[in-house]
Amino acid sequence: MPAFVVRDLCAGCGACAEVCPYKAITVTARLAVVDPGLCRECEECIFICPNGAITAA
């Protein structure tokens, strides 16, 4: 399952987008958005998020 952003926890810092090797994450209006078509479930974004705003479930 592709990564999922928990909107209430996301601060829009962009750390997840910077670390994503597949460019599957963009930050728009201070909110990270995952493109499920590009996400390859590597979970790098989950580990880097300082707010725990990204999950795989």
C-alpha positions in Angstrom: 0.0 0.0 0.0 1.4 3.4 -0.9 2.3 5.9 1.8 -0.5 8.0 3.3 -0.3 11.5 4.8 -2.1 12.2 8.1 -3.2 15.7 7.3 -3.6 16.8 11.0 0.0 15.9 11.7 1.7 17.2 8.5 3.5 20.5 8.9 4.4 20.8 5.2 8.2 20.8 6.0 9.0 18.9 2.8 11.5 16.5 4.4 9.6 13.6 2.9 9.6 15.0 -0.6 13.3 15.6 -0.4 14.1 12.0 0.6 11.7 10.3 -1.8 13.8 8.6 -4.5 10.7 8.2 -6.8 9.6 11.8 -6.6 6.2 10.6 -5.4 5.7 13.3 -2.8 5.0 17.0 -3.4 4.2 19.7 -0.9 1.3 22.0 -1.8 -0.3 24.6 0.5 1.9 23.3 3.4 0.7 19.8 3.1 2.5 16.7 1.7 0.7 14.8 -1.0 1.7 11.3 -2.1 1.1 10.2 -5.7 0.1 6.5 -5.3 1.1 5.9 -8.9 4.7 6.8 -8.3 5.1 5.5 -4.7 7.0 2.3 -4.5 6.5 1.7 -0.8 10.2 2.2 0.1 9.1 3.8 3.4 11.9 6.4 3.4 9.4 9.1 4.0 7.9 7.4 7.0 11.3 7.3 8.7 12.3 10.9 7.9 9.0 12.6 8.9 9.7 14.5 12.2 5.9 14.6 13.0 5.1 11.0 12.2 2.6 12.3 9.6 3.3 9.5 7.1 2.1 6.0 7.4 1.9 2.9 5.2 -1.6 1.9 6.4 
